[in-house]
């Protein structure tokens, strides 16, 4: 490992203590390394603008930072245990190539400042992807709602057969859910889209840093003004991002539950494309819906990451090393959450309804609500109409069809009035 910036003369570094302090920094910082390089370039430009770096020094730093990014992407530079973390690796590389000029890159910064801006940029990228995926999922659902609006399916409450429903209603529900998820991701992105670069360890520095320049150079919407709030927002913003992700993975978990039930032999409503199932290792007769089961499990990882960060935040104001642990939480939460959501649009686009099984599952009792409502329309008090319909559930379906039940479902958002155009307009505004 290279010499530590903070190492004091005459004080030996205990290897076990240093391993504990470093934790998974080197491994995790590989995820944020390119963002750290980009922020280092913006910082160097800012130092030049206030006279700390000459034009020649800036050119050298920009050149070497660009080469470091290329070498990292190509595998020629490996962030490993030779370095304390990603920030020290950048400084070591620049010092190796540029000498004293490389050592100037840390002027006016702290390691906390570096990881704060790198993870902020990373979170912006992930939230943007989350919003995009949510829109993609919503579009698939809207298209299928339009195409299959008249297809009857059983509607369930309490996992019991309840009323006649439609594929159009089922799809429209998921469409609206993921439109909201896209909007929440965009709103959270707007919340965290502020530049902490130049706040150092939370109290600023004795330099008139050009923070307006770095804000623009890094593509932030605004500057995070208070250095103290920059520290207070660490963890708070990560938690908000995970909550936005969790909004989508909660919906993912529930749609995966539906598909888990619908693909079972007992229901048999849905056939999945073969690539979404696996064979049993012991039972030759089975194909297992492993993909949707692991999708169902995904929210647990997001919830765990959120809980981990929430527990870190029982701290007074100021920077604390505890916050280092927030890196692993967002890495694992977004890593698992986005990977599952990326598979969902194609899965939803290619699943097939088994219409014969759907129709066979619609029994006479599922028309009882129609009978009660029709009697109420005719003037019978609903409680009396309800009791009468309940007493005759076995005959409620006589002379009725699923199509007829759906044709009478005229309340806004129900089968006859899905209002898909309204949902498409909302989706367009979320884009």
Secondary structure, 3 states (H helix, E strand, C coil): CCCCCCCCCCCCCCHHHHHHHHCCHHHHHHHHHHHHHHHHHHHHHHHHHCCCCCHHHHHHHHHHHHHHHHHHHHCCCCCCCCCCCHHHHHHHHHHHHHCHHHHHHHCCCCHHHHHHHHHHHHHHHHHHHHHHHHHHHHHHHHHHHHHCCCCEEEEEECCEEEEEEEHHHHHHHHHHHHHHHHHHHHHHHHHHCEECCCCCCCCCCCCCCCHHHHHHHCCCCEECCCHHHHHHHCCHHHHHHHHHHHHHHHHHHHHHHHHHHHCCCCCCCEECCHHHCEECCCCCCCEECHHHHHHHHHHHHHHHHHHHHHHHCCCCCCCCHHHHHHHHHHHHHHHHHHHHHHHHHHHHHHCEECHHHHHHCCCHHHHHHHHHHHHHHCCCCHHHHHHHHHHCHHHCCCCCCHHHHHHCCCCCCCHHHCCHHHHHHHHHHHC
